[in-house]
Amino acid sequence: MSFKWQKLKIWKNINRDQFIDYKWQTKNIISNANLNQFMDSLELSEEIRSSIQLGIKKSPMTVKIPPYLISQIDWDNFWNDPIRKQFLPVKEEIYEDHPKLKFDSLGEQHTSPVKGLIHRYPNKVLFLALSICPLYCRFCTRAYSVGTDTEISLKQKFAPTKTRYDEIFKYLNENTNVEDVTLSGGDAYLLDPELLRFILTNLLEIKHIKRIRIGTKGLCAMPMKILTHTEWTETFISLSNYARENCKQLAIHTHFNHPNEISEITQEACNLLYRKGVIIRNQTVLLREVNDNTETILLLIKKLIDMNVFPYYLFQSDMTVGTEYFRTPLKTLLDLEKNILGTNSGFMLPKFMIDLPGGGGKRTASSFEYYNIEKGESCYKSPSISNEKLYYYYDPLIK
């Protein structure tokens, strides 16, 4: 029996036991440093190679793709493959930024009372544990921080240090209105088990914190970690059980954008977590020419719910520098909502959302004060954050 990754010459002799070992995946990640060697093995045309190199120079994110996910790419359909589009830039997809785009599009740094903690909503915070991920997305909202520096983006780093974490715990202990914490970064998937336990235990021991969410791309990028990094998985499951015993909730919020990102390995990892009582929800980002049609989103929803992963949000793309190619008009999301509502039970459908530029927070996409389709301008209010301020989203200039 042959496997998908064995179709690539570089991994033709790698058996399943090797391939699903998270250590092997980590060791063999494709990055800027070894991308040329990988392209040599694929015998890509000079046109494609040149386009990738020029795309990387103009991208706010470096390349970082685990062997698992890069082997899911259909290399015979290079230009149109939805996985390639998300993680491997080409010059043809680098468009001039809309003048309103910003590196910190959501205004996170303006609502950060402690380094690495975003406190925008009255009872919710975002805890940025680190600045690295198992996979770097071209459309990353946190391009101002995540990954290594690029020619167009110098990163603000959040080091995983006890001193910084202690400052965050102190703030959270003093702010008793905080009930909900999202642990992200970067990606908590890359925290070692001891550090994961340290952070989550400290959070769970704060009496007024009731809900903790782990934001991670890991189940998409490297699902085999759940199967083969036993210490990490058992640590998380034990903390999930501890939370439940104390009538608190610890959940995974993961990120799949396209059905092709889901494989038998993904199913196996999600099944393991489900059998252990772990709650998993998914957040999808709407991306032009990746998933901006009803058929693709419906298939993604089906594959998610078949793994007992609950579709949670379908987000309008953020107005982040370097992402103009991926953004769709707001109308695309509104039309998807019309087409998809009623296709499944309500609890198995996502909410159609926008995270407002400038720190307005999450709102349902259809809750705008006005939307001028011809001008490509929509306006929102966000009473939980500000009763007076108006927040604007601008459709891409490209059609």
C-alpha positions as CSV (number, residue, x, y, z in Angstrom):
1,M,0.0,0.0,0.0
2,S,1.4,3.4,-1.0
3,F,0.6,6.7,0.8
4,K,0.1,10.2,-0.5
5,W,3.4,11.5,0.8
6,Q,5.3,8.7,-1.0
7,K,4.3,10.2,-4.3
8,L,6.9,12.9,-3.5
9,K,10.4,11.7,-4.4
10,I,11.9,13.2,-1.2
11,W,9.7,11.0,1.0
12,K,9.1,8.0,-1.2
13,N,10.8,5.6,1.3
14,I,9.1,7.0,4.4
15,N,6.8,4.5,6.0
16,R,3.6,5.3,7.9
17,D,5.2,4.8,11.4
18,Q,8.0,7.3,10.5
19,F,5.6,9.8,8.9
20,I,3.1,10.0,11.8
21,D,5.9,10.5,14.3
22,Y,5.6,14.2,15.4
23,K,9.4,14.3,15.9
24,W,10.0,13.3,12.3
25,Q,7.4,15.9,11.1
26,T,9.1,18.6,13.2
27,K,12.6,17.7,12.0
28,N,11.5,17.7,8.3
29,I,9.5,20.9,8.2
30,I,9.8,22.8,4.9
31,S,10.9,26.4,5.6
32,N,12.8,29.2,3.8
33,A,16.0,27.4,4.7
34,N,15.4,24.2,2.8
35,L,12.7,25.2,0.3
36,N,15.1,25.2,-2.6
37,Q,16.1,21.6,-1.9
38,F,12.4,20.6,-1.6
39,M,11.6,22.3,-5.0
40,D,14.6,20.4,-6.5
41,S,13.0,17.1,-5.5
42,L,9.7,18.2,-7.1
43,E,11.4,19.2,-10.3
44,L,9.2,22.3,-10.5
45,S,9.5,24.5,-13.6
46,E,11.7,27.5,-13.5
47,E,8.6,29.7,-13.9
48,I,7.0,28.3,-10.7
49,R,10.3,28.4,-8.7
50,S,10.9,32.0,-9.7
51,S,7.3,33.0,-8.8
52,I,7.6,31.4,-5.3
53,Q,10.9,33.2,-4.6
54,L,9.5,36.5,-5.6
55,G,6.3,35.8,-3.6
56,I,8.3,35.1,-0.5
57,K,10.2,38.4,-0.7
58,K,6.9,40.3,-0.7
59,S,5.1,38.2,2.0
60,P,4.8,39.3,5.7
61,M,5.2,35.6,6.7
62,T,8.1,33.2,6.1
63,V,7.4,29.7,4.8
64,K,6.9,26.9,7.4
65,I,4.9,23.8,6.3
66,P,5.1,20.4,7.9
67,P,5.6,17.4,5.5
68,Y,2.1,16.2,6.3
69,L,0.3,19.3,5.0
70,I,2.6,19.9,2.1
71,S,2.0,16.4,0.9
72,Q,-1.7,17.1,0.8
73,I,-1.0,19.6,-2.0
74,D,-1.9,18.5,-5.6
75,W,1.3,19.5,-7.3
76,D,-0.2,18.8,-10.7
77,N,-2.7,21.6,-9.9
78,F,-0.1,23.9,-8.4
79,W,-1.6,27.3,-9.3
80,N,-5.1,26.4,-8.1
81,D,-4.5,24.1,-5.2
82,P,-6.3,25.5,-2.1
83,I,-3.6,24.3,0.4
84,R,-0.7,25.7,-1.7
85,K,-2.5,29.1,-1.9
86,Q,-2.7,29.4,1.8
87,F,0.9,28.6,2.8
88,L,3.2,29.0,-0.2
89,P,3.2,32.5,-1.8
90,V,3.7,33.2,-5.5
91,K,4.2,36.7,-7.0
92,E,1.0,36.5,-9.0
93,E,-1.0,36.5,-5.7
94,I,0.9,39.5,-4.1
95,Y,-1.5,42.4,-4.6
96,E,-1.1,46.0,-3.6
97,D,-2.5,46.6,-0.1
98,H,-5.7,48.4,0.4
99,P,-4.8,51.8,1.9
100,K,-6.7,50.9,5.1
101,L,-4.8,47.7,5.8
102,K,-2.6,47.5,8.8
103,F,-0.2,45.0,10.4
104,D,-2.1,45.0,13.6
105,S,-5.5,45.2,11.9
106,L,-7.5,44.4,15.1
107,G,-5.7,47.0,17.2
108,E,-4.6,44.4,19.7
109,Q,-1.5,46.3,20.9
110,H,-3.7,49.2,22.0
111,T,-5.7,46.9,24.4
112,S,-2.8,45.2,26.0
113,P,-2.4,46.0,29.7
114,V,0.4,43.5,30.1
115,K,2.8,42.3,27.4
116,G,1.2,39.4,25.6
117,L,-2.3,39.8,27.1
118,I,-5.1,41.4,25.1
119,H,-8.1,42.6,27.1
120,R,-10.7,44.0,24.8
121,Y,-14.0,42.6,26.1
122,P,-15.1,43.1,29.7
123,N,-15.0,39.4,30.7
124,K,-12.6,37.9,28.1
125,V,-8.9,38.0,27.4
126,L,-6.5,36.7,24.8
127,F,-3.3,35.2,26.3
128,L,-0.4,35.2,23.7
129,A,1.8,32.4,25.0
130,L,4.5,32.5,22.3
131,S,5.2,33.7,18.8
132,I,5.7,30.6,16.8
133,C,3.3,28.1,15.1
134,P,3.6,24.6,13.6
135,L,2.6,26.3,10.3
136,Y,2.7,29.8,9.0
137,C,-0.4,31.1,7.2
138,R,0.0,33.8,4.5
139,F,-3.1,35.5,5.8
140,C,-2.0,35.6,9.5
141,T,-3.9,38.2,11.5
142,R,-0.9,38.4,13.9
143,A,1.8,39.0,11.3
144,Y,3.1,41.7,13.5
145,S,4.3,39.1,15.9
146,V,4.2,35.5,14.6
147,G,7.2,33.9,13.0
148,T,10.5,35.3,12.0
149,D,11.2,38.7,10.5
150,T,10.7,39.1,6.8
151,E,11.7,41.9,4.4
152,I,8.4,43.7,5.0
153,S,7.7,42.7,8.6
154,L,9.8,43.0,11.8
155,K,8.1,41.0,14.5
156,Q,7.2,41.9,18.1
157,K,8.1,38.7,20.0
158,F,6.2,37.2,22.9
159,A,8.8,34.9,24.6
160,P,7.6,31.9,26.6
161,T,9.1,33.0,29.9
162,K,7.9,32.4,33.4
163,T,8.5,36.1,34.3
164,R,6.1,37.3,31.6
165,Y,3.6,34.6,32.4
166,D,3.7,35.6,36.1
167,E,2.8,39.2,35.2
168,I,-0.2,37.9,33.2
169,F,-1.4,35.7,36.1
170,K,-1.0,38.7,38.5
171,Y,-3.2,40.8,36.2
172,L,-5.8,38.1,35.9
173,N,-6.0,37.4,39.6
174,E,-6.6,41.1,40.2
175,N,-9.3,41.5,37.5
176,T,-12.1,39.4,38.8
177,N,-14.4,40.3,35.9
178,V,-12.4,38.0,33.6
179,E,-14.1,34.7,33.2
180,D,-12.9,33.6,29.7
181,V,-9.3,33.1,28.5
182,T,-8.1,32.1,25.0
183,L,-4.6,30.8,25.0
184,S,-3.0,31.4,21.7
185,G,0.0,33.2,20.2
186,G,1.6,31.8,18.2
187,D,0.2,28.4,18.9
188,A,-0.2,26.6,22.2
189,Y,0.3,23.3,20.3
190,L,4.1,24.0,20.4
191,L,4.2,24.5,24.2
192,D,6.1,21.6,25.8
193,P,3.9,19.5,28.1
194,E,5.4,20.9,31.3
195,L,4.8,24.5,30.2
196,L,1.3,23.7,29.0
197,R,0.5,22.2,32.4
198,F,2.1,25.2,34.2
199,I,0.0,27.8,32.3
200,L,-3.3,25.9,32.3
201,T,-3.0,24.9,35.9
202,N,-2.4,28.5,37.0
203,L,-5.4,29.6,34.9
204,L,-7.7,26.9,36.3
205,E,-6.8,27.8,39.8
206,I,-8.0,31.4,39.4
207,K,-11.5,31.1,40.9
208,H,-13.3,33.5,38.6
209,I,-11.9,32.0,35.4
210,K,-14.6,29.6,34.1
211,R,-13.6,28.9,30.5
212,I,-10.3,28.4,28.7
213,R,-9.9,27.9,25.0
214,I,-6.7,26.7,23.3
215,G,-6.4,28.4,19.9
216,T,-4.4,26.1,17.6
217,K,-3.8,25.3,13.9
218,G,-2.2,22.1,15.1
219,L,-4.9,19.6,14.2
220,C,-4.7,20.9,10.6
221,A,-1.0,21.3,10.4
222,M,0.3,18.2,12.3
223,P,-2.6,16.0,13.6
224,M,-0.2,13.1,14.2
225,K,1.2,15.0,17.3
226,I,-2.0,14.0,19.1
227,L,-1.3,10.4,18.2
228,T,2.4,10.2,18.9
229,H,3.4,12.9,21.4
230,T,1.8,11.0,24.1
231,E,3.0,13.2,27.0
232,W,1.5,16.3,25.4
233,T,-1.9,14.7,24.6
234,E,-2.2,13.0,28.1
235,T,-1.3,16.3,29.7
236,F,-4.0,18.2,27.9
237,I,-6.6,15.4,28.5
238,S,-5.8,15.3,32.2
239,L,-6.3,19.1,32.4
240,S,-9.5,18.9,30.4
241,N,-10.8,16.3,33.0
242,Y,-9.6,18.4,35.9
243,A,-11.5,21.4,34.5
244,R,-14.7,19.4,34.1
245,E,-14.4,18.0,37.6
246,N,-14.3,21.6,38.8
247,C,-17.2,22.6,36.6
248,K,-15.0,24.6,34.3
249,Q,-14.4,24.2,30.6
250,L,-11.2,23.6,28.7
251,A,-11.7,23.3,24.9
252,I,-9.7,23.3,21.7
253,H,-10.5,25.9,19.1
254,T,-8.9,24.8,15.9
255,H,-8.7,26.1,12.3
256,F,-9.6,24.3,9.1
257,N,-10.3,26.3,6.0
258,H,-10.8,23.6,3.3
259,P,-11.9,20.0,3.1
260,N,-8.6,19.0,1.6
261,E,-6.9,19.7,4.9
262,I,-8.7,16.8,6.5
263,S,-7.4,13.2,6.2
264,E,-7.7,9.9,7.9
265,I,-4.9,11.0,10.2
266,T,-7.0,14.0,11.2
267,Q,-10.0,11.8,11.8
268,E,-7.9,9.5,14.0
269,A,-6.6,12.3,16.1
270,C,-10.0,13.9,16.5
271,N,-11.6,10.6,17.4
272,L,-9.0,10.0,20.1
273,L,-9.7,13.4,21.7
274,Y,-13.5,13.0,21.4
275,R,-13.4,9.6,23.1
276,K,-11.6,11.3,26.0
277,G,-14.3,14.0,26.3
278,V,-12.3,16.9,24.7
279,I,-14.4,19.6,23.2
280,I,-13.2,20.8,19.8
281,R,-14.6,23.7,17.8
282,N,-13.5,25.1,14.5
283,Q,-13.0,28.6,13.2
284,T,-12.7,29.1,9.4
285,V,-11.5,32.2,7.6
286,L,-13.2,33.0,4.3
287,L,-10.5,33.2,1.6
288,R,-10.8,34.2,-2.0
289,E,-10.3,31.3,-4.5
290,V,-9.9,28.9,-1.5
291,N,-13.3,28.4,0.1
292,D,-15.4,31.3,-1.1
293,N,-18.3,29.2,-2.4
294,T,-21.2,27.3,-0.9
295,E,-20.1,23.8,-2.1
296,T,-16.7,24.0,-0.4
297,I,-18.0,25.3,2.9
298,L,-20.8,22.7,3.0
299,L,-18.3,19.9,2.4
300,L,-16.0,21.3,5.1
301,I,-18.8,21.5,7.6
302,K,-19.8,17.9,6.8
303,K,-16.2,16.7,7.3
304,L,-15.9,18.6,10.6
305,I,-19.1,17.3,12.1
306,D,-18.3,13.8,11.1
307,M,-15.2,14.2,13.3
308,N,-17.3,15.7,16.1
309,V,-15.6,19.0,15.5
310,F,-18.2,21.8,15.8
311,P,-18.2,24.6,13.2
312,Y,-18.1,27.7,15.4
313,Y,-17.2,30.7,13.2
314,L,-16.8,31.5,9.6
315,F,-14.9,34.8,9.6
316,Q,-14.6,37.6,7.0
317,S,-10.9,38.0,6.3
318,D,-9.1,40.6,8.4
319,M,-7.7,43.7,6.9
320,T,-4.1,42.7,7.5
321,V,-1.1,43.9,5.4
322,G,-0.1,41.4,2.7
323,T,-3.5,39.7,2.5
324,E,-5.3,41.7,-0.2
325,Y,-5.4,38.7,-2.6
326,F,-7.3,36.6,-0.1
327,R,-10.0,39.1,0.9
328,T,-13.5,38.9,-0.5
329,P,-16.3,41.5,-0.5
330,L,-18.5,41.3,2.6
331,K,-21.3,40.4,0.3
332,T,-19.7,37.0,-0.4
333,L,-20.0,36.1,3.3
334,L,-23.6,37.4,3.5
335,D,-24.5,35.3,0.5
336,L,-22.9,32.2,2.0
337,E,-24.9,32.7,5.2
338,K,-28.2,32.8,3.1
339,N,-27.2,29.6,1.2
340,I,-26.0,27.6,4.2
341,L,-28.5,28.4,6.9
342,G,-30.9,25.5,7.2
343,T,-28.7,22.9,5.6
344,N,-27.8,21.3,9.0
345,S,-29.1,21.5,12.5
346,G,-28.3,24.9,14.0
347,F,-25.7,23.6,16.4
348,M,-23.8,22.2,13.5
349,L,-23.6,25.5,11.6
350,P,-21.0,28.3,12.0
351,K,-21.8,31.9,12.9
352,F,-20.9,34.2,10.1
353,M,-18.7,36.8,11.7
354,I,-16.4,39.8,11.2
355,D,-13.7,40.9,13.6
356,L,-13.8,44.6,13.3
357,P,-10.7,46.6,12.4
358,G,-9.4,48.9,15.0
359,G,-10.4,46.8,18.0
360,G,-14.2,46.7,17.6
361,G,-14.3,43.0,18.3
362,K,-16.4,40.2,16.9
363,R,-19.8,41.0,15.4
364,T,-22.2,39.0,13.2
365,A,-21.5,40.0,9.6
366,S,-25.1,41.0,9.0
367,S,-25.3,43.4,12.0
368,F,-23.8,46.4,10.1
369,E,-25.3,49.8,10.5
370,Y,-25.0,50.2,6.7
371,Y,-23.2,48.5,3.8
372,N,-22.6,50.4,0.6
373,I,-21.8,47.6,-1.8
374,E,-20.8,50.0,-4.6
375,K,-18.3,51.8,-2.4
376,G,-17.3,48.6,-0.7
377,E,-17.7,50.2,2.8
378,S,-19.5,48.8,5.8
379,C,-20.0,50.4,9.2
380,Y,-20.6,48.7,12.5
381,K,-21.2,49.5,16.2
382,S,-19.9,47.5,19.0
383,P,-21.7,48.5,22.2
384,S,-19.9,46.0,24.5
385,I,-16.6,47.9,23.6
386,S,-17.8,51.4,22.9
387,N,-21.2,53.0,22.7
388,E,-20.0,55.9,20.5
389,K,-17.3,54.6,18.2
390,L,-18.0,53.5,14.6
391,Y,-15.9,50.7,13.0
392,Y,-15.5,50.4,9.3
393,Y,-14.6,47.4,7.1
394,Y,-13.5,48.0,3.5
395,D,-14.0,45.5,0.7
396,P,-10.9,44.7,-1.4
397,L,-10.2,47.0,-4.3
398,I,-9.7,44.0,-6.6
399,K,-12.8,42.4,-8.2
